[in-house]
Amino acid sequence: MTTKPVPGTWHADPSHFQRPTRREFLYAGWFGGLGLSLGGMLRLQNAAAADTRRAAAPKAKSVIQIYLNGGFAHMDSFDPKPDAPVEYRGILDAIDTALPGVHFSQHMQHTAQVADKLTVVRSMTHTEVDHSRGQHSMFTGYRPSPALTYPSLGSVVAHELGPRQAMPPYVCVPTQGSEFLGSGYLSNTYGPFALGGDPSRPNFTVRDLGMAPGVDEARFERRKSWKELVGYHFQKHERDDALTTMDSFYQRAYDLLSSEQARNAFTLNGETEATKELYGMKAWGPVLRPSAGARFLMARRLVEAGVRCVTVTYGAWDTHSYHYRGIGTQMPDFDKAFAGLIRDLDDRGLLESTLVVVNSEFGRTPKINAGGGRDHWPRVFSIVLAGGGMKRGQVYGSSDGLAAEPATNPLSVEDYATTIYHLLGIDARKSLMTPGDRPQPIVMGGEVVRDLLA
């Protein structure tokens, strides 16, 4: 395997700066004579290009993205450094995993047992030390720009693949955990449907996913027909993107309200106690303790029902002080729930068609600071991938002896995002239209990392 340079500066694609030929100028002028703008010409060119470069057949039908909010410490989870000085390695022991010679932190004991089903990337890297800028990079595949907010993975999936059955294509559990998990420059139509509450809470229900009091099926159908009559009038006399967006929202709401299968997917009712235990959902008296398990189990139910992308946010990992106290309860809870999700998907035959991604905006500093914490560190950190066409049982890339820099195979955000889209059957080179009718590739300059794939 060749070692790629660590991305630190933007490398422009030389093709963007090629001078147009006389033929291309004449071609543009000919289209102008037909009443098409340059933007219209580019749209036609892009459509033609898309026809000639079909995306690969998808390996993944769905993706579950688990976002560990705040910056997850790689050296205290998936990339321990037992031989480093104590101020770097910290207080946690390294433990064996199902992969010979590969070690995780002691808080990852359940995940260590399913390591043979995972790909652990120990060489994720970018240059953004601010939370929001790191989130933008990891969720969109683009470094932040003052001119444009790019769409998230889930919104691109919704745009390119659309809904399946009666389910929304993109769901956030329990809420949209970052502004950069939204639709960016795309229409709000492709934004996420958020649960609006934690599924581990007693009497949890999804906000607005039931009939209003006093509204039966007949009344619901009458209201729907009235809305369609009014909508027809406005669509006939006024053409507006906002109207189209609102109509899409209404249709998605109707589909959810009228589908018993869809409504059932948004509840944990019917799950056995054994399954809940697998995810670490332990009962504390009459109620369930809020946990990662309920969120991850909800994600499994949603992809099983047809949701294409589920983003689950869990924890608060921005531990600038009292680091080990902060991760002491969160990390074992995550560990149990994540291992349970992988086992459950595999047992149900869903892992091969469901891509699972564990990511964060960056890692934590290799050296523990004076306050007993770790600070922001994007230069190298770990992510975990499983299922959906990923190779099982491997560690990709490595960090140096202090977990401070990539040592082999640094993975850029562009290559990471392009590989995820490839597995979902989306060509990341395809251009989407931004405001102002300017084409923009889904990802600029990324490559599919074949060594990650099965």
C-alpha positions as a Markdown table, in Angstrom:
| # | Residue | x | y | z |
|---|---|---|---|---|
| 1 | Met | 0.0 | 0.0 | 0.0 |
| 2 | Thr | 1.3 | 3.4 | -0.8 |
| 3 | Thr | 1.4 | 6.2 | 1.7 |
| 4 | Lys | -0.7 | 9.2 | 0.6 |
| 5 | Pro | 0.4 | 12.8 | 1.7 |
| 6 | Val | -1.4 | 14.2 | 4.7 |
| 7 | Pro | -3.9 | 16.7 | 3.4 |
| 8 | Gly | -3.0 | 20.2 | 4.7 |
| 9 | Thr | -3.5 | 22.4 | 1.7 |
| 10 | Trp | -6.1 | 22.4 | -1.0 |
| 11 | His | -4.9 | 20.9 | -4.3 |
| 12 | Ala | -6.8 | 22.3 | -7.2 |
| 13 | Asp | -7.9 | 20.1 | -10.0 |
| 14 | Pro | -5.9 | 21.5 | -13.1 |
| 15 | Ser | -8.9 | 20.7 | -15.3 |
| 16 | His | -10.8 | 23.6 | -13.7 |
| 17 | Phe | -8.3 | 26.1 | -15.1 |
| 18 | Gln | -8.1 | 24.8 | -18.7 |
| 19 | Arg | -8.8 | 27.5 | -21.2 |
| 20 | Pro | -11.9 | 26.8 | -23.3 |
| 21 | Thr | -11.4 | 26.0 | -26.9 |
| 22 | Arg | -12.8 | 28.0 | -29.8 |
| 23 | Arg | -15.2 | 25.0 | -30.4 |
| 24 | Glu | -16.5 | 25.3 | -26.8 |
| 25 | Phe | -17.0 | 29.1 | -27.2 |
| 26 | Leu | -19.1 | 28.4 | -30.3 |
| 27 | Tyr | -20.9 | 25.6 | -28.6 |
| 28 | Ala | -21.9 | 28.0 | -25.7 |
| 29 | Gly | -23.0 | 30.7 | -28.2 |
| 30 | Trp | -25.1 | 28.2 | -30.1 |
| 31 | Phe | -27.0 | 27.3 | -26.9 |
| 32 | Gly | -27.4 | 30.9 | -26.2 |
| 33 | Gly | -29.1 | 31.4 | -29.5 |
| 34 | Leu | -31.6 | 28.8 | -28.4 |
| 35 | Gly | -32.5 | 30.9 | -25.3 |
| 36 | Leu | -30.5 | 28.8 | -22.9 |
| 37 | Ser | -28.3 | 30.4 | -20.3 |
| 38 | Leu | -24.8 | 29.2 | -19.5 |
| 39 | Gly | -26.2 | 27.6 | -16.4 |
| 40 | Gly | -28.8 | 25.8 | -18.5 |
| 41 | Met | -26.0 | 24.6 | -20.8 |
| 42 | Leu | -24.0 | 23.3 | -17.9 |
| 43 | Arg | -27.0 | 21.5 | -16.5 |
| 44 | Leu | -27.4 | 19.7 | -19.8 |
| 45 | Gln | -23.7 | 18.9 | -20.0 |
| 46 | Asn | -23.8 | 17.5 | -16.4 |
| 47 | Ala | -26.9 | 15.4 | -17.2 |
| 48 | Ala | -25.1 | 13.9 | -20.2 |
| 49 | Ala | -21.9 | 13.3 | -18.2 |
| 50 | Ala | -24.0 | 11.5 | -15.5 |
| 51 | Asp | -25.4 | 9.2 | -18.1 |
| 52 | Thr | -22.0 | 8.1 | -19.2 |
| 53 | Arg | -20.6 | 7.4 | -15.8 |
| 54 | Arg | -23.1 | 5.3 | -14.0 |
| 55 | Ala | -22.4 | 4.7 | -10.3 |
| 56 | Ala | -21.4 | 1.2 | -9.2 |
| 57 | Ala | -24.2 | -1.1 | -8.0 |
| 58 | Pro | -24.8 | -0.2 | -4.3 |
| 59 | Lys | -23.4 | -2.6 | -1.7 |
| 60 | Ala | -25.3 | -0.7 | 1.0 |
| 61 | Lys | -29.0 | -0.2 | 1.0 |
| 62 | Ser | -28.9 | 2.0 | 4.1 |
| 63 | Val | -26.4 | 3.8 | 6.3 |
| 64 | Ile | -26.4 | 4.3 | 10.1 |
| 65 | Gln | -24.1 | 7.2 | 11.1 |
| 66 | Ile | -23.3 | 7.4 | 14.8 |
| 67 | Tyr | -22.0 | 10.8 | 15.6 |
| 68 | Leu | -20.0 | 11.1 | 18.9 |
| 69 | Asn | -20.5 | 14.8 | 19.5 |
| 70 | Gly | -17.6 | 16.9 | 20.7 |
| 71 | Gly | -14.5 | 15.0 | 19.7 |
| 72 | Phe | -13.9 | 11.3 | 20.6 |
| 73 | Ala | -10.6 | 10.4 | 22.1 |
| 74 | His | -8.9 | 7.8 | 19.8 |
| 75 | Met | -6.1 | 6.9 | 22.2 |
| 76 | Asp | -8.6 | 6.0 | 24.9 |
| 77 | Ser | -10.8 | 3.9 | 22.6 |
| 78 | Phe | -9.7 | 2.4 | 19.3 |
| 79 | Asp | -6.0 | 3.3 | 19.2 |
| 80 | Pro | -4.4 | 2.9 | 22.6 |
| 81 | Lys | -0.7 | 3.5 | 23.0 |
| 82 | Pro | 0.4 | 1.3 | 26.0 |
| 83 | Asp | 4.1 | 1.9 | 25.3 |
| 84 | Ala | 3.8 | 5.7 | 25.3 |
| 85 | Pro | 4.8 | 7.9 | 28.4 |
| 86 | Val | 2.0 | 8.0 | 30.9 |
| 87 | Glu | 1.1 | 11.6 | 30.1 |
| 88 | Tyr | 0.2 | 10.4 | 26.6 |
| 89 | Arg | -1.2 | 6.9 | 27.2 |
| 90 | Gly | -3.4 | 7.9 | 30.1 |
| 91 | Ile | -4.8 | 5.7 | 32.8 |
| 92 | Leu | -6.7 | 3.1 | 30.8 |
| 93 | Asp | -5.3 | -0.4 | 30.0 |
| 94 | Ala | -5.2 | -1.9 | 26.5 |
| 95 | Ile | -7.2 | -5.1 | 26.0 |
| 96 | Asp | -7.1 | -7.9 | 23.4 |
| 97 | Thr | -9.7 | -8.0 | 20.6 |
| 98 | Ala | -11.0 | -10.7 | 18.3 |
| 99 | Leu | -8.2 | -9.6 | 15.9 |
| 100 | Pro | -4.8 | -11.0 | 16.9 |
| 101 | Gly | -2.3 | -8.3 | 17.8 |
| 102 | Val | -5.0 | -5.5 | 17.8 |
| 103 | His | -5.8 | -3.8 | 21.0 |
| 104 | Phe | -8.6 | -1.4 | 22.2 |
| 105 | Ser | -9.0 | 0.6 | 25.4 |
| 106 | Gln | -10.4 | -1.2 | 28.4 |
| 107 | His | -13.7 | 0.6 | 28.0 |
| 108 | Met | -14.2 | -1.1 | 24.6 |
| 109 | Gln | -14.5 | -4.7 | 26.0 |
| 110 | His | -17.8 | -5.6 | 24.1 |
| 111 | Thr | -16.7 | -3.9 | 20.9 |
| 112 | Ala | -13.4 | -5.8 | 21.1 |
| 113 | Gln | -15.3 | -9.0 | 20.8 |
| 114 | Val | -16.8 | -8.0 | 17.5 |
| 115 | Ala | -13.6 | -6.4 | 16.1 |
| 116 | Asp | -13.6 | -9.2 | 13.4 |
| 117 | Lys | -16.7 | -7.6 | 11.9 |
| 118 | Leu | -15.3 | -4.1 | 11.8 |
| 119 | Thr | -12.9 | -1.9 | 9.9 |
| 120 | Val | -11.1 | 0.5 | 12.3 |
| 121 | Val | -9.5 | 3.5 | 10.6 |
| 122 | Arg | -6.7 | 4.8 | 12.8 |
| 123 | Ser | -5.5 | 7.5 | 10.3 |
| 124 | Met | -8.5 | 9.8 | 9.7 |
| 125 | Thr | -7.1 | 13.3 | 9.3 |
| 126 | His | -8.0 | 16.9 | 8.5 |
| 127 | Thr | -6.9 | 20.4 | 9.7 |
| 128 | Glu | -10.0 | 21.9 | 11.4 |
| 129 | Val | -9.7 | 22.4 | 15.1 |
| 130 | Asp | -13.0 | 24.3 | 15.6 |
| 131 | His | -16.1 | 22.2 | 16.4 |
| 132 | Ser | -18.3 | 23.6 | 13.7 |
| 133 | Arg | -15.6 | 23.5 | 11.0 |
| 134 | Gly | -14.7 | 19.9 | 11.9 |
| 135 | Gln | -18.4 | 18.9 | 11.7 |
| 136 | His | -18.8 | 20.5 | 8.3 |
| 137 | Ser | -15.7 | 18.6 | 7.1 |
| 138 | Met | -16.8 | 15.2 | 8.4 |
| 139 | Phe | -20.5 | 15.5 | 7.5 |
| 140 | Thr | -20.2 | 17.0 | 4.0 |
| 141 | Gly | -16.7 | 15.9 | 2.6 |
| 142 | Tyr | -15.9 | 19.6 | 2.1 |
| 143 | Arg | -13.8 | 22.0 | 4.1 |
| 144 | Pro | -15.9 | 25.0 | 5.2 |
| 145 | Ser | -16.4 | 27.8 | 2.8 |
| 146 | Pro | -17.7 | 31.3 | 3.6 |
| 147 | Ala | -19.7 | 31.2 | 0.4 |
| 148 | Leu | -21.6 | 28.0 | 0.7 |
| 149 | Thr | -22.8 | 25.4 | 3.2 |
| 150 | Tyr | -22.7 | 22.0 | 1.6 |
| 151 | Pro | -25.3 | 19.3 | 2.1 |
| 152 | Ser | -24.7 | 16.5 | 4.6 |
| 153 | Leu | -24.4 | 12.8 | 3.7 |
| 154 | Gly | -28.0 | 12.2 | 4.7 |
| 155 | Ser | -29.4 | 15.0 | 2.6 |
| 156 | Val | -27.4 | 13.9 | -0.5 |
| 157 | Val | -28.8 | 10.4 | 0.0 |
| 158 | Ala | -32.3 | 11.8 | 0.3 |
| 159 | His | -31.7 | 13.9 | -2.9 |
| 160 | Glu | -30.2 | 11.1 | -5.0 |
| 161 | Leu | -32.1 | 8.0 | -3.8 |
| 162 | Gly | -35.4 | 9.4 | -2.5 |
| 163 | Pro | -37.8 | 7.8 | 0.0 |
| 164 | Arg | -38.4 | 4.0 | 0.2 |
| 165 | Gln | -41.8 | 2.6 | 1.2 |
| 166 | Ala | -43.6 | 5.1 | 3.4 |
| 167 | Met | -40.5 | 6.1 | 5.4 |
| 168 | Pro | -38.6 | 9.4 | 5.2 |
| 169 | Pro | -35.3 | 8.9 | 3.5 |
| 170 | Tyr | -33.3 | 10.6 | 6.2 |
| 171 | Val | -33.9 | 10.5 | 10.0 |
| 172 | Cys | -32.0 | 12.0 | 12.9 |
| 173 | Val | -32.2 | 10.3 | 16.3 |
| 174 | Pro | -33.1 | 12.0 | 18.6 |
| 175 | Thr | -32.5 | 15.4 | 17.1 |
| 176 | Gln | -30.4 | 17.0 | 14.4 |
| 177 | Gly | -27.1 | 17.1 | 16.4 |
| 178 | Ser | -25.4 | 19.7 | 14.3 |
| 179 | Glu | -26.4 | 22.4 | 11.8 |
| 180 | Phe | -24.2 | 20.7 | 9.3 |
| 181 | Leu | -26.3 | 17.5 | 9.4 |
| 182 | Gly | -28.8 | 19.5 | 7.3 |
| 183 | Ser | -29.5 | 20.0 | 3.7 |
| 184 | Gly | -27.0 | 22.8 | 3.1 |
| 185 | Tyr | -27.5 | 24.5 | -0.3 |
| 186 | Leu | -30.1 | 21.9 | -1.3 |
| 187 | Ser | -33.8 | 22.4 | -0.7 |
| 188 | Asn | -35.2 | 21.9 | 2.8 |
| 189 | Thr | -37.1 | 19.0 | 1.3 |
| 190 | Tyr | -34.0 | 16.9 | 1.7 |
| 191 | Gly | -33.4 | 17.8 | 5.3 |
| 192 | Pro | -33.8 | 15.2 | 8.1 |
| 193 | Phe | -36.9 | 14.1 | 9.9 |
| 194 | Ala | -36.0 | 14.3 | 13.6 |
| 195 | Leu | -37.6 | 12.3 | 16.4 |
| 196 | Gly | -37.7 | 15.3 | 18.7 |
| 197 | Gly | -37.2 | 13.1 | 21.8 |
| 198 | Asp | -35.0 | 10.4 | 23.4 |
| 199 | Pro | -36.4 | 6.9 | 22.6 |
| 200 | Ser | -35.2 | 5.6 | 26.0 |
| 201 | Arg | -37.5 | 7.9 | 27.9 |
| 202 | Pro | -40.8 | 6.5 | 29.4 |
| 203 | Asn | -43.8 | 6.9 | 27.2 |
| 204 | Phe | -41.7 | 8.1 | 24.3 |
| 205 | Thr | -43.6 | 9.2 | 21.2 |
| 206 | Val | -42.4 | 10.8 | 18.0 |
| 207 | Arg | -43.5 | 14.4 | 17.8 |
| 208 | Asp | -46.4 | 15.0 | 15.5 |
| 209 | Leu | -46.6 | 11.3 | 14.4 |
| 210 | Gly | -50.2 | 10.7 | 15.4 |
| 211 | Met | -53.6 | 12.0 | 14.6 |
| 212 | Ala | -54.8 | 15.1 | 16.5 |
| 213 | Pro | -57.4 | 14.5 | 19.1 |
| 214 | Gly | -60.8 | 14.1 | 17.5 |
| 215 | Val | -59.5 | 13.4 | 14.0 |
| 216 | Asp | -60.5 | 10.0 | 12.7 |
| 217 | Glu | -59.6 | 8.4 | 9.4 |
| 218 | Ala | -62.5 | 9.8 | 7.5 |
| 219 | Arg | -61.8 | 13.4 | 8.8 |
| 220 | Phe | -58.1 | 12.9 | 7.9 |
| 221 | Glu | -59.0 | 12.0 | 4.3 |
| 222 | Arg | -61.4 | 15.0 | 4.0 |
| 223 | Arg | -58.6 | 17.4 | 5.2 |
| 224 | Lys | -56.2 | 15.8 | 2.8 |
| 225 | Ser | -58.6 | 16.3 | -0.2 |
| 226 | Trp | -59.2 | 20.0 | 0.8 |
| 227 | Lys | -55.4 | 20.6 | 0.9 |
| 228 | Glu | -55.0 | 19.0 | -2.5 |
| 229 | Leu | -57.7 | 21.3 | -3.9 |
| 230 | Val | -56.1 | 24.4 | -2.6 |
| 231 | Gly | -52.6 | 23.2 | -3.6 |
| 232 | Tyr | -53.8 | 22.6 | -7.2 |
| 233 | His | -55.0 | 26.2 | -7.4 |
| 234 | Phe | -51.6 | 27.6 | -6.3 |
| 235 | Gln | -49.6 | 25.2 | -8.4 |
| 236 | Lys | -51.6 | 26.2 | -11.4 |
| 237 | His | -51.3 | 29.9 | -10.9 |
| 238 | Glu | -48.0 | 30.3 | -9.1 |
| 239 | Arg | -44.7 | 28.4 | -9.7 |
| 240 | Asp | -42.6 | 28.7 | -6.6 |
| 241 | Asp | -39.9 | 26.4 | -5.1 |
| 242 | Ala | -41.4 | 27.1 | -1.6 |
| 243 | Leu | -44.7 | 25.7 | -2.7 |
| 244 | Thr | -43.0 | 22.6 | -4.1 |
| 245 | Thr | -41.1 | 22.1 | -0.9 |
| 246 | Met | -44.2 | 22.5 | 1.3 |
| 247 | Asp | -46.1 | 20.1 | -0.9 |
| 248 | Ser | -43.3 | 17.6 | -0.4 |
| 249 | Phe | -43.5 | 18.1 | 3.4 |
| 250 | Tyr | -47.2 | 17.5 | 3.3 |
| 251 | Gln | -46.9 | 14.3 | 1.2 |
| 252 | Arg | -44.2 | 12.9 | 3.6 |
| 253 | Ala | -46.5 | 13.7 | 6.6 |
| 254 | Tyr | -49.5 | 12.0 | 4.9 |
| 255 | Asp | -47.4 | 8.9 | 4.1 |
| 256 | Leu | -46.2 | 8.6 | 7.8 |
| 257 | Leu | -49.6 | 9.2 | 9.3 |
| 258 | Ser | -51.4 | 6.8 | 7.0 |
| 259 | Ser | -48.9 | 3.9 | 7.3 |
| 260 | Glu | -49.2 | 1.6 | 10.3 |
| 261 | Gln | -45.8 | 0.1 | 9.3 |
| 262 | Ala | -44.1 | 3.5 | 9.4 |
| 263 | Arg | -45.7 | 4.5 | 12.7 |
| 264 | Asn | -44.6 | 1.1 | 14.3 |
| 265 | Ala | -41.0 | 1.7 | 13.1 |
| 266 | Phe | -40.8 | 4.8 | 15.4 |
| 267 | Thr | -41.4 | 2.9 | 18.6 |
| 268 | Leu | -39.5 | 0.2 | 20.6 |
| 269 | Asn | -42.7 | -1.6 | 21.4 |
| 270 | Gly | -42.5 | -5.3 | 20.6 |
| 271 | Glu | -38.7 | -5.6 | 21.2 |
| 272 | Thr | -37.9 | -8.5 | 23.5 |
| 273 | Glu | -36.1 | -7.9 | 26.8 |
| 274 | Ala | -33.3 | -10.1 | 25.5 |
| 275 | Thr | -32.8 | -7.6 | 22.6 |
| 276 | Lys | -32.9 | -4.6 | 24.9 |
| 277 | Glu | -30.3 | -6.3 | 27.1 |
| 278 | Leu | -28.1 | -6.9 | 24.0 |
| 279 | Tyr | -28.1 | -3.1 | 23.5 |
| 280 | Gly | -27.4 | -2.4 | 27.2 |
| 281 | Met | -30.9 | -1.1 | 28.0 |
| 282 | Lys | -31.0 | -1.9 | 31.7 |
| 283 | Ala | -34.1 | -1.1 | 33.7 |
| 284 | Trp | -33.7 | 1.3 | 36.7 |
| 285 | Gly | -36.9 | 0.9 | 38.7 |
| 286 | Pro | -40.0 | 1.7 | 36.7 |
| 287 | Val | -38.2 | 3.5 | 33.9 |
| 288 | Leu | -35.4 | 2.9 | 31.5 |
| 289 | Arg | -32.1 | 4.8 | 32.0 |
| 290 | Pro | -31.4 | 7.1 | 29.0 |
| 291 | Ser | -28.8 | 5.2 | 27.0 |
| 292 | Ala | -27.1 | 4.8 | 23.7 |
| 293 | Gly | -28.8 | 1.4 | 23.4 |
| 294 | Ala | -32.3 | 2.8 | 22.9 |
| 295 | Arg | -31.0 | 5.2 | 20.1 |
| 296 | Phe | -29.1 | 2.4 | 18.3 |
| 297 | Leu | -32.0 | 0.0 | 18.6 |
| 298 | Met | -34.2 | 2.7 | 17.1 |
| 299 | Ala | -31.8 | 3.1 | 14.2 |
| 300 | Arg | -31.9 | -0.6 | 13.5 |
| 301 | Arg | -35.7 | -0.5 | 13.4 |
| 302 | Leu | -35.7 | 2.5 | 11.1 |
| 303 | Val | -33.4 | 1.0 | 8.5 |
| 304 | Glu | -35.3 | -2.3 | 8.7 |
| 305 | Ala | -38.5 | -0.3 | 7.8 |
| 306 | Gly | -36.9 | 1.4 | 4.8 |
| 307 | Val | -35.1 | 4.5 | 6.0 |
| 308 | Arg | -32.0 | 5.1 | 3.9 |
| 309 | Cys | -29.9 | 7.2 | 6.3 |
| 310 | Val | -30.2 | 7.3 | 10.1 |
| 311 | Thr | -27.9 | 9.7 | 12.0 |
| 312 | Val | -27.7 | 9.0 | 15.7 |
| 313 | Thr | -26.0 | 11.5 | 18.0 |
| 314 | Tyr | -24.8 | 10.2 | 21.3 |
| 315 | Gly | -22.8 | 11.6 | 24.2 |
| 316 | Ala | -20.8 | 14.8 | 25.0 |
| 317 | Trp | -17.1 | 14.1 | 24.4 |
| 318 | Asp | -15.6 | 17.6 | 24.6 |
| 319 | Thr | -13.5 | 16.7 | 27.7 |
| 320 | His | -11.1 | 19.6 | 28.2 |
| 321 | Ser | -10.9 | 18.8 | 31.9 |
| 322 | Tyr | -11.7 | 15.7 | 34.0 |
| 323 | His | -11.4 | 13.7 | 30.9 |
| 324 | Tyr | -11.5 | 10.2 | 32.4 |
| 325 | Arg | -14.4 | 11.1 | 34.7 |
| 326 | Gly | -16.3 | 12.4 | 31.6 |
| 327 | Ile | -15.8 | 9.3 | 29.5 |
| 328 | Gly | -16.1 | 6.9 | 32.4 |
| 329 | Thr | -19.9 | 6.3 | 32.1 |
| 330 | Gln | -20.4 | 7.3 | 28.4 |
| 331 | Met | -17.9 | 5.0 | 26.8 |
| 332 | Pro | -19.0 | 1.7 | 28.4 |
| 333 | Asp | -22.6 | 2.6 | 27.5 |
| 334 | Phe | -21.6 | 3.3 | 23.9 |
| 335 | Asp | -19.4 | 0.2 | 23.8 |
| 336 | Lys | -22.3 | -2.1 | 24.9 |
| 337 | Ala | -24.8 | -0.5 | 22.5 |
| 338 | Phe | -22.5 | -0.4 | 19.5 |
| 339 | Ala | -21.4 | -4.0 | 19.9 |
| 340 | Gly | -25.1 | -5.0 | 20.3 |
| 341 | Leu | -26.1 | -3.1 | 17.1 |
| 342 | Ile | -23.4 | -4.9 | 15.1 |
| 343 | Arg | -24.4 | -8.3 | 16.5 |
| 344 | Asp | -28.1 | -7.7 | 16.0 |
| 345 | Leu | -27.6 | -6.5 | 12.4 |
| 346 | Asp | -25.4 | -9.5 | 11.6 |
| 347 | Asp | -27.8 | -12.0 | 13.2 |
| 348 | Arg | -30.7 | -10.6 | 11.2 |
| 349 | Gly | -28.8 | -10.7 | 7.9 |
| 350 | Leu | -28.8 | -6.9 | 7.7 |
| 351 | Leu | -25.2 | -6.0 | 8.2 |
| 352 | Glu | -24.1 | -6.8 | 4.6 |
| 353 | Ser | -26.7 | -4.3 | 3.3 |
| 354 | Thr | -26.3 | -1.7 | 6.1 |
| 355 | Leu | -23.2 | 0.5 | 6.3 |
| 356 | Val | -22.5 | 1.5 | 9.9 |
| 357 | Val | -20.2 | 4.5 | 10.5 |
| 358 | Val | -18.9 | 5.8 | 13.8 |
| 359 | Asn | -17.4 | 9.3 | 13.6 |
| 360 | Ser | -16.6 | 12.5 | 15.4 |
| 361 | Glu | -15.5 | 16.0 | 14.3 |
| 362 | Phe | -12.0 | 15.2 | 15.4 |
| 363 | Gly | -10.0 | 13.4 | 18.1 |
| 364 | Arg | -8.3 | 14.6 | 21.3 |
| 365 | Thr | -4.8 | 15.8 | 22.0 |
| 366 | Pro | -2.2 | 13.0 | 22.5 |
| 367 | Lys | -0.9 | 14.7 | 25.7 |
| 368 | Ile | -3.2 | 15.1 | 28.8 |
| 369 | Asn | -3.4 | 18.8 | 29.7 |
| 370 | Ala | -2.9 | 20.5 | 33.1 |
| 371 | Gly | -6.6 | 20.1 | 33.9 |
| 372 | Gly | -6.6 | 16.4 | 33.4 |
| 373 | Gly | -8.3 | 16.7 | 30.0 |
| 374 | Arg | -7.6 | 16.4 | 26.3 |
| 375 | Asp | -8.1 | 19.2 | 23.8 |
| 376 | His | -9.1 | 19.2 | 20.1 |
| 377 | Trp | -6.9 | 17.2 | 17.7 |
| 378 | Pro | -7.8 | 16.8 | 14.0 |
| 379 | Arg | -4.4 | 15.8 | 12.8 |
| 380 | Val | -5.1 | 12.1 | 13.4 |
| 381 | Phe | -8.0 | 10.3 | 15.0 |
| 382 | Ser | -10.0 | 7.1 | 14.6 |
| 383 | Ile | -13.3 | 6.2 | 13.0 |
| 384 | Val | -15.1 | 2.8 | 12.7 |
| 385 | Leu | -16.8 | 1.3 | 9.7 |
| 386 | Ala | -18.8 | -1.9 | 9.4 |
| 387 | Gly | -21.0 | -3.7 | 6.9 |
| 388 | Gly | -22.4 | -2.4 | 3.6 |
| 389 | Gly | -19.5 | -3.6 | 1.6 |
| 390 | Met | -16.7 | -2.8 | 4.0 |
| 391 | Lys | -14.0 | -5.3 | 4.6 |
| 392 | Arg | -14.4 | -7.2 | 7.8 |
| 393 | Gly | -11.7 | -7.5 | 10.5 |
| 394 | Gln | -9.1 | -5.0 | 9.5 |
| 395 | Val | -7.3 | -2.0 | 10.8 |
| 396 | Tyr | -6.6 | 0.6 | 8.1 |
| 397 | Gly | -3.8 | 3.1 | 8.5 |
| 398 | Ser | -2.0 | 3.9 | 11.7 |
| 399 | Ser | -0.9 | 6.8 | 13.9 |
| 400 | Asp | 2.6 | 7.3 | 15.3 |
| 401 | Gly | 3.8 | 6.1 | 18.7 |
| 402 | Leu | 2.1 | 9.1 | 20.5 |
| 403 | Ala | -1.2 | 9.0 | 18.5 |
| 404 | Ala | -0.2 | 12.5 | 17.2 |
| 405 | Glu | 0.3 | 12.1 | 13.4 |
| 406 | Pro | -0.7 | 9.6 | 10.7 |
| 407 | Ala | 2.1 | 7.1 | 10.2 |
| 408 | Thr | 0.6 | 5.2 | 7.3 |
| 409 | Asn | -2.3 | 5.6 | 4.9 |
| 410 | Pro | -3.8 | 9.0 | 6.0 |
| 411 | Leu | -7.5 | 9.1 | 5.1 |
| 412 | Ser | -8.8 | 12.5 | 4.0 |
| 413 | Val | -12.4 | 13.7 | 4.4 |
| 414 | Glu | -12.7 | 13.8 | 0.6 |
| 415 | Asp | -11.6 | 10.1 | 0.2 |
| 416 | Tyr | -13.7 | 9.1 | 3.2 |
| 417 | Ala | -16.9 | 10.7 | 1.8 |
| 418 | Thr | -16.3 | 9.4 | -1.7 |
| 419 | Thr | -15.9 | 5.9 | -0.5 |
| 420 | Ile | -19.1 | 6.1 | 1.6 |
| 421 | Tyr | -21.1 | 7.4 | -1.4 |
| 422 | His | -19.6 | 4.7 | -3.6 |
| 423 | Leu | -20.9 | 2.0 | -1.3 |
| 424 | Leu | -24.4 | 3.6 | -1.5 |
| 425 | Gly | -24.3 | 3.6 | -5.3 |
| 426 | Ile | -23.9 | 7.4 | -5.6 |
| 427 | Asp | -21.2 | 8.8 | -7.8 |
| 428 | Ala | -19.5 | 11.5 | -5.8 |
| 429 | Arg | -18.2 | 13.2 | -8.9 |
| 430 | Lys | -21.8 | 14.0 | -10.0 |
| 431 | Ser | -22.6 | 17.7 | -9.8 |
| 432 | Leu | -25.6 | 19.1 | -8.0 |
| 433 | Met | -27.0 | 22.6 | -8.7 |
| 434 | Thr | -26.3 | 25.3 | -6.1 |
| 435 | Pro | -28.2 | 28.6 | -5.7 |
| 436 | Gly | -27.4 | 30.7 | -8.8 |
| 437 | Asp | -27.5 | 27.6 | -11.0 |
| 438 | Arg | -23.8 | 26.7 | -10.5 |
| 439 | Pro | -22.9 | 23.0 | -10.6 |
| 440 | Gln | -20.9 | 21.6 | -7.7 |
| 441 | Pro | -19.6 | 18.1 | -7.3 |
| 442 | Ile | -21.0 | 16.1 | -4.4 |
| 443 | Val | -17.4 | 15.7 | -3.3 |
| 444 | Met | -14.4 | 17.6 | -4.9 |
| 445 | Gly | -11.4 | 15.5 | -5.8 |
| 446 | Gly | -12.0 | 12.4 | -3.6 |
| 447 | Glu | -11.1 | 8.9 | -4.5 |
| 448 | Val | -12.6 | 5.5 | -3.6 |
| 449 | Val | -10.3 | 3.8 | -1.1 |
| 450 | Arg | -10.3 | 0.3 | -2.4 |
| 451 | Asp | -8.4 | -1.2 | 0.5 |
| 452 | Leu | -11.3 | -0.4 | 2.7 |
| 453 | Leu | -13.7 | -2.5 | 0.6 |
| 454 | Ala | -14.6 | -6.2 | 0.8 |
